[in-house]
Amino acid sequence: MNNSDYTGLALELRGHTAILTLDNPPAHTWTADSLAALERLVGELNARRDVYALVITGGGEKFFSAGADLKLFADGDKGRAATMARRFGAAFEALAGFRGLSIAAINGYAMGGGLECALACDLRVAESHAVMALPEAAVGLLPCAGGTQWLAWTVGESWAKRLVLLGERVDAETALRIGLVDELAPKGQGLARALQLAEQVGRQSPSSVAACKKLIQGARHASPQQQLAAEREAFIALFDTEDQREGVQAFLGKRSPQWRNG
C-alpha cells in the first residue's frame, strides 16, 4: 500500500493497526479525490487479514478536519454539489462499515465533514483543545455525509438539534459530557490514547468483533426481534471460523490466542 495512491491521506501500518492521517493542510479539508481515496483505502484494509483497527487523526495540532472547502460551492453549481454529496456519502459509509474497530483521534477543530468523519468511526478520543461543530446551516447548506443521522444516534435528538439547527460549537469537555466523544486526552496525546484502545481490540477475535459490530449498528435500523434472530445466527456462523476454534482452545490451554482473522 503506497501513500501516493491516497490523495490527501497518509497511511502507516503499526502492528495490527492502520493509522490514517488527514493530510491536506492547512485545515485538512476534503476533496473529491481524497474522499474517493478514503473509500478505496477502507476497502483495501477490509481485505487485509492482518489489520484489526483503524485510527484516524489530522496532521499537526490545530485541525482534525474542517470538512469541505466552501469555495467548491461558491458558484452554486448543483452538479458539483451532487458529486461531492455522493463522494462524502460513499466515503463515510465505507468508513462506518470498516470490518474492525475505527477510532477518531480528534486533535483540533472537527467541523462539518470533519466531524462527520469522526462520527462515522466507532469511537472518538478528543484532545483537550478540540472544538466540534456542524455549521452547515449557517451558510445555507446541511450536513450531507451522515451528520444528521450519526449525530442523533450518538448524542440524542436534542443535542443534535442544538448542533445542527442552532449551529452550536462544543468544546472537548462538553463533547464528553453529551457523549459525542468517548474519552479526553491532553493536547498532543490523542493519537497515543487511540492506539492504546486499538491495542485492546487486538486481544479480541477479529471475526467476533466484525460480527458484533454489524449487530450493534444494525440495531439502529432493525427491530429487536430481527436483531435477536440475527444475533443467534451470527453466533452459529462463528463456528465456521478459525478464530472460534483458536479462541476456545487457547482459553482451555491457558495461553494467548493467535488470531487469523478468518
C-alpha positions in Angstrom: 0.0 0.0 0.0 1.6 3.2 -1.2 0.8 6.6 0.2 1.0 8.1 -3.2 -2.2 6.2 -4.1 -4.2 8.1 -1.4 -4.6 11.8 -2.2 -4.8 13.9 0.9 -4.1 11.0 3.2 -1.1 9.5 4.8 -1.1 5.8 5.9 1.1 4.0 8.4 0.7 0.4 9.5 1.8 -0.3 13.0 1.2 -3.9 14.1 -2.4 -4.7 13.5 -3.5 -1.1 13.4 -3.7 1.2 10.4 -3.0 4.9 11.2 -4.6 7.3 8.7 -3.5 10.9 8.9 -5.6 13.5 7.1 -3.0 15.5 5.2 -4.4 18.4 3.2 -3.0 21.4 5.0 -3.7 23.8 6.5 -7.2 22.6 7.6 -7.3 19.1 6.1 -10.4 19.8 4.0 -11.9 17.0 2.0 -11.8 16.9 -1.8 -13.5 14.7 -4.3 -10.1 12.9 -4.7 -9.4 12.4 -1.0 -12.9 11.1 -0.4 -12.5 8.6 -3.2 -9.1 7.6 -1.8 -10.7 7.0 1.7 -13.4 4.8 0.2 -10.8 2.8 -1.7 -8.5 2.6 1.2 -11.1 1.2 3.6 -12.0 -1.4 1.0 -8.3 -2.5 0.8 -8.0 -2.6 4.6 -11.1 -4.7 4.9 -9.4 -7.2 2.6 -6.3 -7.4 4.8 -6.5 -10.1 7.4 -3.6 -8.5 9.4 -5.4 -5.2 10.1 -7.8 -5.2 13.1 -8.1 -1.5 13.8 -8.1 1.9 12.0 -7.1 5.1 13.8 -7.8 8.4 12.0 -6.3 11.8 13.0 -5.3 15.1 11.5 -1.8 16.3 10.7 -0.4 18.9 13.1 -2.1 20.2 16.3 -4.8 22.6 15.1 -7.1 20.7 12.8 -8.6 17.2 12.6 -10.5 18.4 9.6 -12.5 21.5 8.7 -14.7 19.5 6.3 -15.4 20.6 2.8 -13.8 23.7 1.2 -16.7 26.1 0.8 -15.1 27.6 -2.3 -16.3 24.4 -4.1 -19.9 25.6 -3.7 -19.4 29.4 -4.2 -20.7 29.4 -7.8 -23.9 27.4 -6.9 -23.0 24.6 -9.3 -25.7 21.9 -8.5 -23.9 19.2 -10.4 -20.7 19.7 -8.4 -22.8 19.7 -5.2 -24.3 16.4 -6.2 -20.9 14.9 -7.0 -19.5 16.0 -3.6 -22.5 14.7 -1.7 -22.2 11.3 -3.3 -18.5 11.2 -2.6 -18.9 12.2 1.0 -21.7 9.6 1.5 -19.8 6.8 -0.2 -16.5 7.5 1.7 -18.0 7.8 5.2 -20.5 5.0 4.8 -17.5 2.8 3.8 -15.7 4.1 6.9 -18.7 3.2 9.1 -18.7 -0.2 7.6 -15.0 -0.9 8.2 -14.6 -4.5 9.3 -12.7 -3.8 12.5 -12.7 -1.1 15.2 -12.3 2.5 13.9 -11.2 5.4 16.2 -11.1 9.1 15.5 -8.3 10.9 17.4 -9.7 14.4 17.3 -6.6 16.7 17.6 -8.2 20.1 17.0 -11.1 21.5 15.0 -13.5 19.0 13.7 -16.0 21.0 11.7 -18.7 19.9 9.2 -17.4 17.0 7.2 -14.5 16.7 9.6 -16.9 15.9 12.5 -19.0 13.6 10.2 -15.8 11.6 9.5 -15.3 11.3 13.3 -18.9 10.3 13.7 -18.5 7.5 11.1 -15.9 6.0 13.4 -16.8 3.6 16.2 -15.1 5.6 19.0 -13.8 9.1 19.4 -10.9 10.5 21.5 -10.8 14.3 21.7 -7.7 16.3 22.8 -8.4 18.9 25.4 -8.3 21.8 22.9 -10.6 20.2 20.3 -13.7 22.0 19.1 -16.6 20.3 17.2 -19.5 21.6 15.2 -21.8 21.1 12.2 -22.1 24.7 11.0 -23.5 24.0 7.5 -26.9 25.7 8.1 -25.1 29.0 8.8 -24.1 29.1 5.1 -27.3 27.7 3.6 -26.3 24.1 3.5 -26.8 21.0 5.6 -24.7 18.1 6.8 -24.9 15.6 3.9 -22.4 13.0 4.9 -24.3 11.2 7.7 -24.2 14.1 10.2 -27.9 14.4 10.9 -28.2 10.7 11.4 -25.0 9.7 13.2 -25.1 12.7 15.5 -28.6 12.0 16.6 -27.8 8.3 17.2 -24.8 9.3 19.2 -25.9 12.2 21.4 -29.7 12.1 21.1 -32.2 14.3 19.2 -32.0 17.4 21.4 -28.2 17.9 21.3 -28.2 17.0 17.6 -30.7 19.8 17.1 -28.6 22.2 19.1 -25.5 21.5 17.0 -27.3 21.4 13.6 -30.2 23.8 13.9 -28.6 26.3 16.3 -25.0 25.9 14.9 -23.6 25.5 18.4 -19.9 24.6 18.8 -18.9 22.3 21.6 -15.5 22.1 23.3 -13.9 18.8 24.4 -15.4 18.8 27.9 -18.9 19.4 26.6 -18.4 16.7 23.9 -17.5 14.2 26.6 -20.5 15.2 28.8 -23.0 14.7 26.0 -21.5 11.5 24.7 -20.2 13.0 21.4 -16.7 11.7 22.3 -15.7 8.7 24.5 -12.6 10.0 26.1 -10.5 13.1 26.6 -6.7 13.3 26.2 -4.2 16.0 26.9 -3.1 18.1 23.9 -0.8 16.0 21.7 -1.8 12.7 23.3 -5.0 11.8 21.4 -3.3 9.5 18.9 -1.4 7.7 21.7 -4.6 7.0 23.6 -6.4 5.9 20.4 -3.6 3.5 19.8 -4.0 2.1 23.3 -7.6 1.4 22.5 -6.7 -0.2 19.2 -4.3 -2.5 21.1 -7.1 -3.6 23.3 -9.3 -4.7 20.4 -6.3 -6.7 19.1 -6.9 -9.0 22.0 -10.3 -9.8 20.8 -11.2 -12.2 17.9 -11.3 -10.1 14.8 -14.1 -12.3 13.4 -16.1 -11.8 16.6 -15.5 -8.1 16.5 -16.7 -7.8 12.9 -19.9 -9.8 13.7 -20.6 -7.9 16.9 -20.1 -4.5 15.2 -22.5 -5.4 12.5 -25.2 -6.4 15.0 -24.7 -3.3 17.2 -25.0 -1.0 14.2 -27.9 -3.0 12.9 -29.9 -2.1 16.0 -30.2 1.5 14.6 -32.5 0.2 11.8 -34.0 -3.2 12.5 -36.4 -4.3 15.2 -35.2 -6.1 18.3 -36.9 -9.3 17.1 -35.0 -9.2 13.8 -31.7 -8.4 15.5 -32.1 -11.1 18.2 -32.6 -13.7 15.5 -29.6 -12.3 13.6 -27.5 -12.5 16.8 -28.2 -16.2 17.2 -27.4 -16.8 13.5 -24.1 -14.9 13.8 -23.1 -16.9 16.9 -23.6 -20.1 15.0 -21.7 -18.8 11.9 -18.7 -18.1 14.0 -18.2 -21.9 14.3 -17.1 -21.8 10.7 -14.1 -19.6 11.6 -10.6 -20.5 12.6 -10.8 -17.8 15.3 -13.6 -19.6 17.1 -11.6 -22.8 17.4 -8.4 -20.9 18.3 -10.1 -18.8 20.9 -11.7 -21.7 22.8 -8.5 -23.9 22.5 -6.3 -21.0 23.7 -8.6 -20.4 26.7 -8.7 -24.1 27.7 -4.9 -24.3 27.2 -4.3 -21.2 29.3 -2.4 -19.4 26.6 -2.9 -16.3 24.5 -4.8 -16.8 21.2 -3.1 -16.3 17.9 -5.9 -14.7 15.7 -6.0 -15.3 12.0 -9.0 -13.0 11.3 -10.8 -15.7 9.5 
